[in-house]
Amino acid sequence: MQPHIVFDDASWTLQLLDQRRLPQESIWITCNTVAQLVDAIQTMVVRGAPAIGVAAAYGCALACRQVASQDHWRTSLKPLLETLAAARPTAVNLRWAVERVAQAVATAPNPHTAAALALAEARTIHEEDIGMCQAMGHFGAALLPDSCTVLTHCNAGALATGGYGTALGVIRAAVAMGKQVRVLADETRPLWQGARLTAYELACDGIPVEVLCEGAAASLMARGEVQAVIVGADRIAANGDTANKIGTLGIAVLAHHFGIPFYVAAPSSTFDLATASGAAIPIEERDAKEVTCPCSTAIVPQGVGARNPAFDVTPAGLLTAIITERGVLYPPLEEAITAVLGGRP
């Protein structure tokens, strides 16, 4: 996969591959300001919890440069960073990344130094994310049979991260080990991240993939065609409850019913240890037009509304394990999370 988040030092701009246009077109969006990046995050030019965190880290460098000419630059910087951190409420990596960069620039003597420190920290976060995903892939690949069909929901690949993938990183690593892995990618409505992005990534890598129409998972599971489910996550509470793209909960319930392993792959930055359970995770409700008028074409009768929650929460009890860069966490998940990640900065 080509890079999809690139910071240009010469122009001091953040370049984002527009994921809304894939797979038909490769269009790049340039962000010079925090406002432009916030719009890119909210309109899903860039999406996926780890990728949003990486982009937001670079956005902090943009913010520092944006206030460089102001006398009270630090006072002006704070609301910019808060605006960036609040761009999307569910994915915890976003605020985590902003707070980490903010800490790195806290003692900077001037905005130019702050911008340089912010950029260096952003690059570190970006590199760390790729490394974490590769480590997750190593741990997760060992869980898959030598020959299997894996179901995934939404896109948790290179495009959703710094460049390797969480759920798809596990699949990539398994294939690299010589395992025969076939993938079923749910369409993932309303924006079809599975059909457009997951299928695109796997096809580019030469990994066998078929798009599964929404609602067909139960039928294929009942026929024994699915040996494992692997998904990513946007936020994991301290007890293991997991927020992911809407529809994940239904897949988890089905997997539990049919006795199919259900794995979540996520880096430590996706864990929200300050949130006790999934009941406290904010769930973003997106514009109903994404459902009623996809691709600017009305498919719902005029005057009929739609519900469009972006995420749902899967209870920890439905998870077989959580795959992290520090190892595989098994139930009881709250104890495992505390033991392995409790000391996370």
N, C-alpha and C positions, 0 to 999 in steps of 0.2 A: 504493500500500500504506500502511495505517495504521502509525504507530510501534509497535514491539513491545518496545522496551527504553526505559523511562521512569524517570528518577529524580525523585522527589517531594521538593522542598526542604522543604515545610511539615512533612511527617511524617518526613522523612529516611529514606525507604524506597525500595527498588528494585522497580518494577512490571514484571513479565514476562508477555507474552502466552503462554499455555500452548500450545506447538506440538503437544503430544500430542492436543489436543482439536480441532484444525483438521482439515477445514474445517467440521465440523458445528457447533462452538460456539466463541465468542470468550470465553474465561475468562482472567482475570488472576490471577497469583500474586504475593503480596506477600512480599518478603524484607527482614527487619529485621536479620538477623545473617548472619555468614559461614557458619554451619552450614546455614542455610536456603538460601543461594545455592549452596553446594556440592551440596546435595541436588537443587536445581533443575537444575544442570549435569549431574549424574550420571544423573538420571532423564529428561533431555532435554526438560525444560520449555523450555529454551533450548539450541540446538545450531547447529552450523556454526562453523568455526574463528574467523572474524573476530567473529561475534556473541558467542561465548564470551569472547573477549578483551575486548570492550567491556563485557560484563556483569561480568567479573572486575575490570576497572578500577574500576567503580562499587562493587564489593564491597570494594575496598581502603578506600574512604571509609567504608563500613559498619564495617569492622574498626577504623578509627581512632576512630570514635564509640563502638564497643563497649568499648574499653579506656580511655575518657576519665576514668573515676573512679578508676583504679588509680594508685598512687604510681609504680610502675615500669612505666609504660605502654608504653614502647618495647620492654622485654623481653617483655611480653605480646603485643605486636603481631606480632613476628617469627614465632612459630608459627602465628598466624592466617593470615598472608600465605602461609606455606609450605603450609598445608592447602588454601588456595584455589588456589595454583599447581599443586598435585598432583591436583586434582579429576578430571581426565581426562588420560591420559598422552600421547596421540598428537598432539593439536592444539597446535602450538607457540605459537600466538597467546596462549594462556592464560598461560603463564609469562612470555612477553614483556611482556604488559600489566602483570602484577603487578610485575615487576622495574622497569618504567618508572615506575610510580606510586611504588614504594618509593624509588626514587632521588629523585623529586620531593619526598618528605616527609622525606628523610634528615636535614636540618638544622632541621626544625621545632622550635621551642622548647617546644611543649606539644601535647597531643593535639587540642585544638580547632583550632589552626592547621594541624596535620597533616591533620585531616579536611577542612578547607576547601581546602587545597592538593591533596589527593587527589581531591576532587570536581572541582576545576578541571581537573586533568590528565585525569581520566576523560572529561570533556566534550570536551576537546581530542582525545583518542583517538577518541571517537565521531564527531566532526565530520570528523577526518582520514580515518576509514574510509570514510565516505560519499563524500568527495572522491576518494579513491584508486579506489573502485569506478567512479565516473563517468569518471575518466581512463582506467581499464582499458577501459570500454565504448567510449570514443572510439577507442582504439588497436585494439581487437579487432573493432569493427564494420567497419573497413576491410578485414579479411581475408575477410569473407563475400561470396559472390556476390550480385548484385542480387535474385535469386530462388533460394531454397534451402530445404532441410529440414535442420534441425540436431537431432542426438541429444544429450541430456544425461542424466547419471546422478546420482541423489540430488537434493538441493536446494542449489543455490548461488545463491540469489536474495536478495531483501531480507531474508527471514526468517533467513538464514544469516549476515548481515553487519550492519553498522550501519544499513542501510536502503535500499540500492540493488541490490546483488548483484554477484557476480563473473562466473560463467558467464552468468547471466540478465541481468546488467548489460550484457554484450556484446550479447545479443539485444535488450534494450530499446533500446540505442543504435542498433543497426542498423535497427530498426523506425522509430525517430525520424528516421533519415536517409532514410526512404522505401523501404527495402528490404523485399521481400516474404519474410518468414521464417515458416516453419511449424516447429513443435517436436514432437519425439517425446520424451516423458519416460518413462524406465524406471520401473517400479513401485518398485524399490529395496527389496528385502526386508531385514530382516524388519519394519521399521516403516513401510514404504511412504512414505518422504519424497518420492519422485517423484510418486506417485499423489495423495498428500494435499496436499503443500505446493507443489511446483513447478507442478502443474496448477492449483492454487488461485490462485497468484500470477499466472500467465499469463492465466488466465480473467478475473481481476479487471482486467487491463490490456487485455483484448480481443485478445490475441495468439493466433493459432490453435495449439492444442495437442491432442495425443492421447496417452493413456497407453499405453505399450508393455508388454505382459506380459513378465515376466522370461524371458530366454532367446530372445526373438524377434529380437534385433538382427541376428544373422547372416543370417537369412532376408531381412530388409528391405535390408540392405547388399548382399547378393548380387543383389537385384533393382534395385539402383541408386537406391533411395529415400532414401538419406542422402548429403548432400554435405559435411557436416562434423560433428565431435564436439567439444563444448565441455564441460569439467567444471571443478569447483573443486578445492581442495586443502586438506588439513589440516596438511601439513608437506612442505616441499621441501628435500631435502638439498643440500649444496654442489655435488654433481655433476649435479643435476637430477632424480634419482630422486624420485618423487612419491607420497606417501601420500594416499589419498582413500577414500571409502566403498567397502566391500567390493563387488566386482564391476567396479570400474573397470579393473582389469588385463585382465580378459577382453574388455572393450569395446575397449581399446587394441590388444590382439592382433588382434582382428577388423578394426579400422580399418587397421592396418598391412597385413594380408593383402589387403584390398580396395582399398588405395591411397587411403583417405579421410583427409583432414587431421584430426589429433587435437590439440586445443589445451587447455592448462591455463590458467585465469585465476585469478590469486592476487596479493594485495598483498605488498609487501616484508616485512611482518610475519609472513608465512607461511613465509619462507625461514629455514632453520636452518643457518647457515653453519658452525656448530661440529660438525655431523654430516656426515661425509665422504660417506656413501652411504646408500641406503635400507636396507641390511642392519642399520644401527644404529638405525633408527626403531622405537620401541616400538609394538607393535600391541595395542590394547585388545581383550580377549576379554570379551564381555558375557554376561549371564545367558542360559542355554539356553532359559529359558521364553519369551523373546521370539520364539523359533522354534517351540517345541512348543505354546505356549499364547497365541498372539496374541489381543489383546482379551479375555483371560481365558477363551478357548475352546480346549480341547485338540483339536489336529488330528493329533497323533502318538500312536501306541499307548503305553499306560502302561508305563514302564520303559525306553523307548527314549530315549537321550540325543540331543543335538544340538551341533554346533559353531557358534559365533556370533562369529567375529572381526568387529570393527566396521570394519576398514579392510584394504586391501591396498596393495602398493607397485608402481607402474608404473615400469619402468626408463626412464632418460632417453632411451635409444635408440629408444623407441616414441613419443616426443613430437615433433610437428611444430614446436611453438613454445610458449613460456610467455608469456602476456600479463600484463604488470604495469602499475602506474601510471606507471612510468618508461619504458615502451616495450615492444616485443615482442622477446623473447630467442629467438634461433635457435641451432641446433647449430653448433659444439660448445658444449653448454649450460654445462659447467663454466667455460669461458673467458668466456662471455657473462655468467654470474652474477657471476663475480669482477669483471669490468669494470664492470658496471652497479650491482651491489649490494654489492660488497666493502667499501665504506666505510660501510655502513649502521650506525647506532648500535646 
